[in-house]
């Protein structure tokens, strides 16, 4: 789809609007609700998102959350936590788990009740539950009261009792412990009384072990569901006590066992890895392609290599996994590198894998849902775009090209601009262009000094109403003759649009363009898949 550069009339003039989803009467006023949404999205209430950098979570970093709790809006906070986790808005899940733990310890009864009621919806897997419990423990450090009150015991008991039996059997054997907590700890401390016989079976397995389960159920007339769970647990135990490679492979293929359920010695076998790859989630497979090539699990021309390449580019598989094009691009560049970031693992990139990944990159555009806003994506070519984004193998030129492609292909109204040294040039990115062609298009004009206000000025002077400006630069130090914030305000006034501005320093590790209370402005330092979500969230008034 070719981007349109046409001007659209703003639907709502300033001063005549409805409150947005963050509870603001003014769309660019940074309210406590907006700060909370930012915290839930990426772990900071500020206007800077640093790619691949987890913020340290503390009570001090959650000021807006505390303010809302003090105003008696705790139930509203819990609903927002649920929305961010259920709708996939959160770039990082730990802030939501931390916020829920904080709400569960608030003085107001209704807030605590809402938080515990939301536990199963927010903590969908054991790792989430363990993190939630650990956050509660950390929040209680230094206080003379424990965390295992009646409400938490009931909430944890309900978490186990309301699980599907087979799903729980997989969960407790795949993720046994995390953050210093285990299922045995949680079942014991919560005094869980199993709601039905299958949960009782799994509880006994976790707390007493497989031998006691065998003794307890040996002479019973067990129901069909109990027999099913027993059989599955028997397989899990059997694989842990066998060194027979053929038997391990058969158990993996017949019962869809996952690598977390195997022994370390099993994972030294190429054949075992080949069996695991057949059903491995695509996101997990993409992360280990280099290791599988280095260990010769995947060999050129083999049937296993062909099967993996088919899965990588299978449209149904890609759609089900909801993989973003940028995730595939990172996988391509990391695989091309031929060396891991940690350790000494090296490999010779296989051309068939690279070809499959390249095919998957273009197919994954179907997974990107349009936001439905008017975008202007401006690429600063004032400095060389040959640098590499920190923490990746991706050049800034290719990253900028990929970002423009995603927006140009999915949004009906997207203007692509390149600028440098006072010159700004609109360019057309069509749906049939390859990543290499788009990259070449972006570096056509000569480099010069940086002025990141040029795209906003151009749109304002040419009467183009823009909802979201996305400005991409290699340079983390922004040098602008005028304030971008002031230029954005002028554009809002003239166009009538609720315009927002995302300033992205692709090689930056923490610089911001301005310290502003304007909710319509965000800074992104570096770039990753999370940054894509942040741009979407900002465009949709969700943060």
C-alpha positions in Angstrom: 0.0 0.0 0.0 1.5 3.3 -1.1 1.4 6.0 1.7 -0.7 9.0 1.1 0.6 12.5 1.6 -2.9 14.1 1.4 -4.0 16.7 3.9 -6.9 15.7 6.1 -9.1 18.1 8.1 -8.8 17.7 11.9 -11.9 16.1 13.3 -11.8 18.0 16.6 -10.4 21.5 17.2 -8.5 22.2 20.4 -10.7 23.0 23.3 -13.6 20.9 21.9 -12.8 17.3 22.7 -13.7 14.4 24.9 -11.4 13.0 27.6 -9.1 10.3 26.4 -8.4 6.8 27.9 -5.8 8.2 30.3 -8.4 10.3 31.9 -7.2 13.7 30.7 -9.5 16.6 29.9 -6.6 18.1 28.0 -5.0 15.6 25.6 -1.5 16.8 26.3 -1.7 17.4 30.1 0.4 14.8 31.9 -2.0 13.6 34.6 -1.4 10.9 37.3 -3.4 8.5 35.2 -1.2 9.1 32.2 1.9 8.6 34.4 0.5 5.3 35.7 -0.1 4.1 32.1 3.5 4.9 31.2 4.7 3.0 34.3 2.6 0.0 33.4 3.8 0.1 29.8 7.6 0.3 30.4 8.3 0.8 34.1 8.9 4.5 34.3 6.6 7.5 34.7 8.9 9.7 32.7 9.0 10.4 29.0 12.1 8.3 28.2 12.0 4.7 27.0 15.4 3.1 26.8 15.4 -0.1 24.7 16.6 -3.3 26.4 17.0 -1.5 29.7 14.8 -2.8 32.5 14.0 0.0 35.1 14.5 -0.8 38.8 11.0 -0.9 40.3 10.4 0.7 43.7 7.8 2.6 45.6 9.7 5.8 44.8 9.4 5.1 41.0 5.6 4.7 41.3 4.6 8.1 42.6 1.5 8.5 40.4 0.3 5.0 41.4 0.5 6.0 45.0 -1.2 9.3 44.4 -4.2 7.5 42.7 -4.4 5.0 45.6 -4.5 7.9 48.1 -7.3 9.5 46.1 -9.4 6.3 46.6 -9.0 5.2 42.9 -7.4 1.8 43.7 -10.1 -0.2 41.8 -9.5 2.0 38.8 -5.8 1.3 39.0 -6.4 -2.5 39.1 -8.6 -2.3 36.1 -5.9 -0.4 34.2 -3.4 -3.1 35.2 -5.7 -5.8 33.8 -6.1 -3.9 30.6 -2.4 -3.5 30.0 -1.7 -7.2 30.6 -4.7 -8.6 28.8 -4.5 -6.4 25.7 -0.8 -6.8 25.3 -0.1 -3.1 25.8 2.7 -3.6 28.3 6.2 -3.7 26.8 7.4 -5.2 30.1 5.2 -7.2 32.4 7.1 -6.7 35.7 5.7 -3.2 36.3 2.2 -4.5 36.2 3.1 -7.3 38.6 4.7 -4.8 40.9 1.7 -2.4 40.7 -0.7 -5.3 41.5 1.4 -6.3 44.5 1.4 -2.7 45.7 -2.4 -2.5 45.3 -2.8 -5.8 47.2 -1.1 -4.2 50.2 -3.0 -0.9 50.2 -4.9 0.1 53.3 -8.3 0.3 51.5 -10.2 -3.0 51.6 -11.8 -2.6 48.1 -8.5 -2.0 46.5 -7.0 -5.1 48.1 -10.0 -7.2 47.2 -9.8 -6.0 43.5 -6.1 -6.8 43.3 -6.4 -10.3 44.7 -9.4 -11.0 42.4 -7.3 -9.9 39.4 -4.4 -12.2 40.3 -5.3 -15.0 37.9 -5.9 -12.7 35.0 -2.7 -10.8 35.4 -0.4 -13.7 36.5 -1.2 -16.1 33.7 1.8 -18.4 34.2 3.8 -19.6 37.3 6.7 -17.2 36.5 4.3 -14.2 36.9 2.9 -15.6 40.1 6.4 -16.1 41.6 7.4 -12.5 40.7 4.1 -11.2 42.2 4.8 -13.0 45.5 8.5 -11.8 45.5 7.3 -8.2 45.0 5.0 -8.5 47.9 7.8 -9.8 50.0 10.1 -6.9 49.0 7.4 -4.4 49.8 7.0 -5.8 53.2 10.7 -5.8 54.1 11.3 -3.9 57.3 7.7 -4.2 58.4 6.7 -6.5 61.3 3.8 -8.2 59.5 4.0 -11.1 57.1 2.5 -11.3 53.6 0.6 -14.6 54.0 -2.7 -13.3 55.3 -6.1 -14.8 54.6 -6.6 -12.8 51.4 -3.3 -13.9 49.8 -3.8 -17.5 50.8 -7.2 -17.6 49.2 -6.0 -15.8 46.0 -3.1 -18.2 45.6 -5.3 -21.2 46.3 -7.8 -20.0 43.7 -4.9 -19.6 41.2 -4.2 -23.3 41.4 -7.8 -24.5 41.8 -9.1 -22.7 38.8 -6.5 -24.0 36.4 -7.3 -26.6 33.8 -5.7 -29.8 35.2 -3.5 -30.7 32.2 -2.4 -27.0 31.8 -1.4 -27.0 35.5 0.5 -30.3 35.1 2.5 -28.8 32.3 3.0 -25.5 34.3 4.4 -27.2 37.5 6.7 -29.5 35.5 8.0 -26.8 33.1 8.5 -23.9 35.6 9.2 -25.4 39.0 10.7 -22.3 40.7 11.6 -18.7 40.1 12.6 -15.6 42.2 13.4 -17.9 45.1 9.9 -19.4 45.3 8.6 -22.8 44.3 5.2 -24.4 43.8 5.8 -26.4 46.9 6.4 -23.1 48.9 3.2 -21.5 47.5 0.9 -24.6 48.1 2.2 -25.0 51.6 2.1 -21.3 52.7 -1.4 -20.8 51.1 -2.8 -23.9 52.8 -4.4 -24.8 49.5 -7.3 -27.2 49.7 -7.6 -28.8 46.3 -11.0 -28.1 44.7 -11.2 -31.4 42.9 -9.3 -34.7 42.5 -7.0 -33.7 39.7 -5.8 -30.6 41.5 -5.3 -32.8 44.6 -3.2 -35.2 42.5 -1.0 -32.4 41.2 -0.7 -30.9 44.7 0.5 -34.2 46.1 3.0 -34.6 43.3 4.4 -31.1 43.9 4.6 -31.4 47.7 5.2 -35.1 48.3 6.9 -36.3 45.1 6.2 -38.9 42.5 6.8 -42.0 44.7 4.1 -41.0 47.2 1.7 -40.3 44.3 2.3 -43.8 42.9 1.6 -45.4 46.3 -1.5 -43.3 46.9 -3.1 -43.9 43.5 -1.9 -47.5 42.8 -5.0 -49.4 44.1 -7.6 -46.7 43.5 -10.4 -46.7 40.9 -9.4 -43.5 39.3 -11.5 -41.3 37.0 -10.6 -40.7 33.4 -9.3 -37.2 34.1 -7.1 -38.5 37.0 -5.7 -41.3 34.8 -4.9 -38.7 32.1 -2.9 -36.5 34.5 -1.2 -39.5 36.1 -0.1 -40.7 32.7 1.3 -37.3 31.8 3.2 -37.0 35.2 4.5 -40.6 34.7 6.0 -39.6 31.3 7.6 -36.5 32.8 9.2 -38.7 35.5 10.2 -41.3 33.0 12.1 -38.9 30.8 14.0 -37.7 33.8 15.3 -41.2 34.6 16.3 -42.4 31.2 19.5 -42.0 29.3 18.2 -43.8 26.2 18.2 -41.2 23.4 15.6 -43.0 21.3 13.2 -43.3 24.3 13.7 -39.6 25.1 12.9 -38.6 21.5 9.8 -40.9 21.4 8.5 -39.3 24.6 9.1 -35.8 23.3 7.2 -36.5 20.0 4.4 -38.5 21.6 3.7 -36.2 24.5 4.9 -32.9 23.2 7.4 -32.5 26.0 9.4 -29.2 26.2 13.1 -28.6 26.8 12.5 -27.3 30.3 11.2 -30.8 31.2 14.4 -32.5 30.1 17.7 -33.1 31.8 20.8 -31.1 30.8 22.4 -34.3 29.5 19.5 -34.8 27.1 20.2 -31.5 25.5 23.7 -32.6 24.5 22.0 -34.8 21.8 21.4 -33.4 18.3 18.6 -35.8 17.7 16.8 -34.6 20.9 17.1 -31.0 19.7 15.7 -32.0 16.3 12.7 -33.6 18.1 12.1 -30.4 20.2 12.3 -28.1 17.2 9.3 -29.8 15.6 6.8 -28.3 18.1 8.9 -25.5 19.6 7.2 -22.1 19.7 8.4 -20.0 16.8 9.7 -17.1 19.1 11.8 -19.6 21.0 13.1 -21.2 17.7 14.2 -17.8 16.3 16.4 -17.2 19.4 18.4 -20.4 19.0 18.9 -20.6 15.3 22.6 -19.7 15.7 23.2 -22.3 18.4 21.4 -25.0 16.3 23.6 -24.1 13.4 26.8 -24.0 15.5 26.0 -27.4 17.1 25.2 -28.8 13.6 21.7 -29.8 14.7 20.6 -28.0 11.5 22.9 -29.1 8.6 22.8 -27.7 5.1 20.5 -29.7 2.8 19.0 -31.9 5.6 15.3 -32.6 6.0 15.4 -31.0 9.5 16.8 -27.8 8.0 14.0 -27.9 5.3 11.4 -28.4 8.0 12.6 -25.5 10.1 12.8 -23.2 7.1 9.2 -24.1 6.2 8.0 -23.3 9.7 9.8 -20.0 9.8 8.0 -18.7 6.7 4.7 -20.5 7.2 2.0 -17.8 7.1 -0.4 -19.7 9.5 2.4 -20.2 12.0 3.6 -16.6 11.8 0.0 -15.3 12.2 -0.6 -17.6 15.2 2.6 -16.4 16.9 1.8 -12.7 16.1 5.4 -12.0 15.3 6.2 -8.5 14.3 8.4 -7.8 11.3 11.0 -6.0 13.5 11.4 -9.2 15.6 12.2 -11.1 12.4 14.7 -8.3 11.3 16.5 -8.6 14.6 16.7 -12.4 14.2 18.1 -11.9 10.7 20.8 -9.6 11.8 21.7 -11.6 14.8 22.0 -14.8 12.7 24.0 -13.0 10.0 26.5 -12.0 12.7 27.6 -15.6 13.1 28.5 -15.2 16.8 26.6 -15.0 20.0 26.7 -12.0 22.3 27.7 -14.2 25.2 30.1 -17.1 25.3 32.2 -18.3 22.4 29.5 -19.8 20.2 30.2 -19.2 16.5 28.5 -20.4 13.3 28.5 -20.1 9.6 25.1 -18.5 8.6 23.2 -20.9 6.4 21.7 -19.3 3.2 18.5 -21.3 3.4 17.7 -20.0 6.9 18.5 -16.4 5.8 16.2 -16.8 2.8 13.4 -18.2 5.0 13.8 -15.3 7.5 13.8 -12.8 4.7 10.5 -14.3 3.4 9.1 -14.2 6.9 10.0 -10.6 7.3 7.7 -9.5 4.5 4.9 -11.9 5.5 4.8 -10.6 9.1 3.5 -7.3 7.9 0.1 -9.0 8.0 0.4 -9.1 11.8 0.6 -5.3 12.1 -2.8 -3.8 12.7 -3.2 -0.2 11.5 -3.6 2.5 14.2 -5.7 4.7 11.9 -3.9 7.9 12.6 -2.1 10.4 10.3 1.7 9.7 10.6 4.7 11.7 9.5 7.9 9.6 9.8 11.0 11.7 9.3 14.5 10.2 9.0 17.4 12.4 9.9 20.3 11.7 7.5 22.5 14.6 8.8 25.0 12.0 10.2 26.0 8.7 8.8 23.3 6.0 9.3 26.0 3.3 9.4 26.2 3.0 13.2 24.8 0.0 15.0 21.9 0.2 17.5 23.2 -0.7 21.0 22.6 -4.3 22.0 21.9 -5.5 18.5 23.6 -6.2 15.2 21.3 -3.9 13.4 22.5 -0.8 11.5 20.6 2.4 12.1 20.0 2.8 8.4 18.3 -0.6 8.1 16.3 0.0 11.4 15.1 3.3 10.1 14.0 1.7 6.8 12.2 -1.1 8.6 10.3 1.4 10.8 9.2 3.5 7.9 8.1 0.4 6.0 6.0 -0.8 8.9 4.1 2.5 9.1 4.0 3.1 5.4 2.6 -0.3 4.6 0.0 -0.4 7.4 -1.3 3.2 7.7 -3.6 4.7 5.1 -2.2 8.2 5.8 1.5 8.1 6.2 4.0 10.7 5.0 7.7 9.6 4.8 10.3 12.4 5.0 14.1 12.6 4.9 15.9 15.7 6.1 19.3 17.3 6.6 21.1 20.7 6.6 17.9 22.7 6.1 16.6 20.4 3.3 13.6 18.2 3.7 12.5 15.8 1.0 9.2 13.8 1.0 9.7 10.3 -0.4 7.4 7.5 -1.5 7.7 4.0 0.1 5.5 1.6 -1.9 4.3 -1.8 -0.8 6.4 -3.7 -3.4 9.7 -2.1 -2.3 12.2 -4.4 -0.5 14.0 -3.4 2.7 17.2 -2.8 0.7 15.4 -0.5 -1.7 13.8 1.5 1.2 17.2 1.8 2.9 18.8 3.2 -0.3 15.9 5.7 -0.7 16.5 7.1 2.8 20.2 7.9 2.3 19.9 9.8 -1.0 20.4 13.4 0.1 23.8 14.6 1.5 24.4 14.8 5.2 24.7 18.0 7.2 23.7 19.4 10.6 20.7 18.1 12.6 17.5 20.1 12.9 14.7 17.9 14.2 12.1 20.6 14.0 12.2 20.6 10.2 9.5 17.9 9.7 7.1 19.7 12.1 7.7 23.0 10.4 7.3 21.5 6.9 3.9 19.9 7.9 2.7 23.2 9.5 3.7 25.4 6.6 2.2 22.9 4.0 -1.1 22.6 5.8 -0.7 18.9 6.6 -2.4 17.9 9.8 -0.4 15.2 11.5 -1.5 13.1 14.5 1.9 11.5 15.2 5.4 12.7 14.2 8.0 9.9 14.5 11.5 11.4 14.1 14.4 9.0 13.7 18.0 10.1 14.2 21.4 8.4 14.5 22.5 11.3 16.7 21.6 11.1 20.4 22.4 14.9 20.8 19.5 16.9 19.3 20.6 20.4 18.0 17.6 22.4 17.1 17.4 26.2 16.5 13.9 26.2 17.9 12.2 24.1 20.6 10.5 21.0 19.2 7.9 21.2 21.9 7.0 24.8 20.9 7.0 23.8 17.2 4.6 21.0 18.0 2.3 23.4 19.9 2.2 25.7 16.9 1.3 22.7 14.6 -1.5 21.8 17.0 -2.9 25.3 17.0 -2.7 25.7 13.2 -3.9 22.2 12.2 -6.4 21.5 15.0 -4.8 18.1 15.4 -4.0 16.5 18.8 -0.4 16.0 17.5 2.2 13.9 19.3 5.9 13.6 18.8 8.2 10.6 19.2 11.9 11.5 19.2 14.0 8.4 18.6 17.7 8.5 19.0 18.7 5.1 17.5 22.2 5.1 19.0 21.2 6.9 22.2 21.6 5.3 25.6 19.6 7.8 27.7 19.4 11.3 26.2 16.2 13.2 25.9 15.3 16.2 23.8 13.5 18.1 26.5 12.2 17.9 30.0 8.6 18.5 29.4 5.2 17.9 31.1 3.6 17.5 27.7 2.0 14.0 27.4 2.2 14.2 23.6 6.0 13.9 23.6 8.1 10.7 24.2 11.8 10.0 23.8 13.0 6.5 22.7 16.7 5.7 23.2 17.9 2.9 21.0 15.2 0.7 19.4 13.6 -2.7 19.9 10.2 -4.4 19.4 9.0 -2.7 22.6 9.6 0.7 21.0 7.1 -0.3 18.2 4.5 -1.0 20.9 5.2 2.3 22.6 4.6 4.3 19.4 1.3 2.5 18.9 0.3 3.1 22.5 1.1 6.8 22.3 -0.8 7.1 19.0 -3.9 5.5 20.5 -3.8 7.7 23.7 -3.0 4.7 25.9 0.0 6.2 27.6 
